[in-house]
Amino acid sequence: MRIEVNNITKQYGAFRALDNVSLEIPSGELTALLGPSGSGKTTLLRIIAGLESADKGSVLYQDSDVTHRAIRERNVGFVFQHYALFNHMNIYENIAFGLRVRRWKDAEVKKRVVELLKLIQLEGLERRFPSQLSGGQRQRVALARALAPQPQVLLLDEPFGALDAKVRQDLRKWLRHLHDEIGMTSIFVTHDQEEAFEVADRVVVMNKGHIEQVGRPDDVFAQPANAFVMDFLGSVNVFHGRVQNGRVQLGSLEVPYPAYPHDDPRPATAYIRPHEVDVDRQPHGASSLQARVERINRTGSLVKVALLDNERNLPVDVELDHERDKELALTVNDTVYVYPKQIRVFIPENNGSPAVLDEQQGQTVQLTR
């Protein structure tokens, strides 16, 4: 079931939740709508489901216009953040509820519920009530109930938002495995980029009612379309400076930037991810800056080092592998030299908009010692 969203606009009083949004969801893919609060992702999901109506635009399932159809006519399964299970019904009856409403025969209901209990790995617990299950188990029941009537599309709104970190991680893997088994066109909303990248086939990054970028997780992470996407996708170090004559000047840090060879100086913002920064005891000319070690966290798979730029008193976060950390043997208050291995530089248009060079794509600068 391919889904098309064409020129959707949605206004709530003076607030424009969606502004002329268009998107195609390929058949059989698991797509994540990713963005901060207020970006419009949940509004878009609810319009696709039929829970909200758009002020302008259309929604197509395959080639059928469903813009004005009620949710019950769209044959979608919907999973909410807070389970929405019936507490007075046991697990069996919760899953069977939608089938009984549709007047399925008892034998068909039993067969379908047994199939779904096996799918969600809760066989033998069908007589328990929601209060007797863990949060992760309840969310799996909610998912089974949504799947019971055999919907064409599965929609999930922050499905793991009410769960603790470990349960969320386990359910993400389970949802990806489940999708690979059933192959249903699915859309889920999340503000967690790690969750989106781990689970989804494609990621739609949204901000202020607009779509900023659509792509495979690896592509979106490696080639962010603009400064917002770069800043939103995980921790980054942000440096403000200027570009001129093929060089970017970021305080005492200067790096080549052949994409802008012009004499006219322009403001530039550089983004460097913590794992794309290294530190050394010795300077590397103009391609490094001096900093002081503020804090070291050696727990986990990476060593996280918090530095303070001595020149501009700005924080710089660095992630090192344990082997490099042993070589450096850093301690708090040590003076070190920071040099980036890769920088993404964005230059605003003359009108101050967040657009960047090459119309959409910022420039990536690879550096070596």
N, C-alpha and C positions, 0 to 999 in steps of 0.2 A: 504494500500500500504506500504509494508515493504521496507526499503531502506538499502542496504549494501554498504559500502565503504571499499575496500580492498587494502591495501598497497599503498595508494596514496602518490606520491611524486611530488612536484611542485617547480621548480627553476626559479628565475628571475635573470639572470646573476649570480653573486656570492652569492646572497641571496637565501637561501632555505626556502621557505614559509611553505611548508609541507614536513615532513620527515617520509615516510613509515607509514602513518596514516590509521588505520582500525577502523571502527565503524559500528554498526547496529542500525538503527532507527526503533523501533517497529511500527507496523501498528496502526494508529489511535491515536498515542501519540503526544503531543506537547513537542518538545525537544529544549532546549536552548543551543547554542554554546556560551560559556562564556569565556572571557579572555581579557587581556590588548591589547592595540594597538600592531600590529605586531605579534600576537600569531598565526595567520593563520586561524582564524574563518571565516572571510569573503571569503577568497580564497577557503576554503572548501565548503562553501555554493554555491559559483559561479560554482565550479566544479560539485557539485550535480545537479545544475540547467542546466548545459550545456553552461553557459556563458564563462567558461574557460575550457581549456583541460589540463588534467594531463600529466606529463612527463612519469609517470609509474603508474600502478595500474588500478583498474576497479571500476565502479559504477553499481550497480544492482538495478532495481526497481522490487520488488517482486523477481522473478527468471530470469528476462529478463535483459541482459547486454545492458546498454544504454551508455556505455563509449564513443562511437564515434557518438552518435546520436546528432543532433542539438537540440537546446532548443525547437523549434517548434514541434519536434517529441516526446518530453518527457511529454507533457501535464502537465506543472507546472504553478502555479500562483506565481508571484513574486511581492513583495511590497518593494519599496525602501524607504530610509530615507526621501527624499525630494519630496514625493508625485508623481512627474513626471506626473501630470495631464495636459491635453490639455487646456490651458487658453482660447482659442477661442471657446471651446465647453462648453455647459451647462452640468450640472451634469448628466442628462439623457443620453446625447450623449457620455459623458466620459465612463459611465458604459457600454453603448451599443457598443462601438467601436470594441472591440474584437469579438463580436458576428456578427457584420456586415462584418468584414474581413473574418469570417468563413462562410459567406453567410447564416446566419440564416434568416428565414422568419420574416417579420415585426411583425406578431402576436406573434411569439415565443420570439422575442426580447422584445416586450412590456411586456409580461408575466414575463420574467426573470428579467427585470429591476425593475418592480414593486415589485417582491419578494425580491430583494436585497435592495431596498430602505427601505422596512419594516424591513429587517434584521439589517440594519445599523442605523435604527431609524431616517431617514431623509425624511420620506414621506412629500410631500408638498413643498419640496425644489428643486425638480428636474429641474426647469427652471432657477435656479440661476447658476451663473458662479463661478469657483473656487475662484476668488478674493473676492466674496461676502460671503465666508464661513470662519469660524475660522480654526486654524491649526488642531485641533482635528477632526473637521468635514471633512476637506480635506483628512486627513489620512484615515478616514472611507470610503470615496469615493474611494480612491486608493485601499483599501482592497476589496471593492465591485467589482471594475473593474477586479481585479485579480481573484476573485471568479466567475465572470460571465460565462466564458466558461466551468465551472464545471471541474476544474483541478483535477488530482489525488493527487497532492502534493501542499502544500502551503509553500512558502519560504519567509521569511521576514528579511531584512537586516537593523538592527538598526531602526525598524519602528517608534520608538517614540523619536529618538535622537534630532529632530529639535523642540521639543515641550517643554513648560515650565513644572515645576515639578508637579503642580496640574493637568494639562491636562494629563500628562504622567500617573499619578496615576489612574485617571479615566479610561483612555484607557486600562491600564493593566487589570483592573477588567472586562472591556467590552470584551477584547480579550479572556480572560479565559472563560467567559460566552458563547461567540460565539463559541469557540472551543468545549465546552461541547454540544452545540446544533448540530453542523455539524459533529463532530468526524473525521475530515480529518487529515491525517498525516501531521504534520506541523513542520517546523524547523525555529527558529529565532535566529539571531545573536544579542548579546548585550555585553557591557562591564560593565553593571550595575548588580551587584550580587543580589541586592534587587529585581530588575525587574525579573531576571531569577528565583529566588526562589519563587516569588509570582505567576508567570504565568505557569511555566513549570511542566510537569510530571517528566521529567528527565533533568539533567544538565550535560553538557560535558565541563569540565574545560580544556582550552587549554593554552599552553605557548611555544613560540619559535618553532612553527611548530609541536609540539607534543601534545598528549592528556595526561593530568596528572591524571584525574579521571573522571569516569562516574558513576552516581547514582541518586537516588531520592534526592530532595533538602534537606530533613531532614538528610539523611545519610551522604551526602557530608559535610554539616555544622557540624554535630556532630562527624564525623570520617574522618577528612581530611587525604588524602593519603600521603601527604608529606608537607614539610615546605612551599613550594610555595603556595599550596592550602590554608593552614592555614593563611598565611600572606595576600593572595589576598582576602579572603572572609571576608571583613569588617575590622573594626578597631581592632588592637591587640597591646598589650604591648610585646616587645621583650627583653628578657634577655639572655646574653651570659655568660656561665660559664663552669663548668666541672662536669662530673659524675664519681664516684668512690665508691666502696664498698657499693653499694645500696643506695647512697645518691647523690643528685644533689646540688652543691654549686653554688649559683648565688649571688656573693658578700656576704653580711651578711645574705641573705636569703638561708636557707638550708631546703630541703624537702626530704622525703624518695623516693627512686626509685628502688624498688626490681627487676626491669627488667634487671638491670646491677649490679650484685654482685661482679664484678671482681676488683682486686687490681690496674690494669693498668688504669690510669686516661685517660679519653677521653673528648674532647671538646663537649659541648652540647649547644643547643639553646632551650630556653623555650618560649612558646607563651601563653599569658594569655589575654583573651578577657575582655574588661572593665567591663562587667556585671558579670564576674567571679572573681572580686576583691572586697574585703570589706575593710573598714578602721575602726579604733577604736582609742580611746584616750589612750589605754593601750597597751603595747607590748605583743606579744604572743611567747616569746622565739625566737628560731632560725627560726621559721616559719613566721616571720614578719620582715619588714624593716621600718626604720624611714623615713618620708618624710615631706615636707612642702606644705601647700595648696597655689597654685598659682592663681587659678581662679575657680569660681563656676558659673555654668549656671543652673538656676532653672526653665527655660522654658521647655515646653514639658512634655511628660509622665514620663521621667526619669531626675534625677538631674545629670549633668555631672560635675565632679570634676577633675581639672587638678592639678597634684601633681608634685613635684620635689624630686627625691630620694636624700637624704642628703649625702649618702656615695659616689655615683658615678655621682651625678649631672645629672641624666637621667630623662626625663619626664615619668610619669605614669598616664594613663587615667583611671578613675573609673566612673562607672554608678551606682547610688543608686536609690532605690525607694524613694518616698517622705516621707514615714513613717520613714525609716531609717535616712534620712536627718534631719528630725525634732528631732530624738533622739540625733544625734551627734551635731546639731546646729553649724556647721562649719563656720568659717570665714577665710578670706584670711590671710596668714602668720601663721595660726595655725600649730603646730607640731602634726602629727598623725602617726599611725603605720598601714602599709599596709600588708594585708595577703591575699594570693590567696585561692579561694575555689576550683579551678581546674586548673591544668597546663598540657599542652601538650608539651612533650619533644622529640626533634629530635636529633639524633646523626649521624653525617656523617660517611660514610665509610672511610677506610684508605686512599683511593685515592682522598678524598676531594669532591666526588660527593655529590649531595643533597639527595642521598638515605638514608633511615633511618632504624632503627631496624625493625625486622620482615619483612624484604624485602621491604614492601611498607608502613606499617602503623606506625605512631609515637605512643608513649606510653602516655596514659592519666593518670595523677595522681590526685585522688580525695583527698581533704584535709578537715579536720575538726578542729575546735578550740581546 
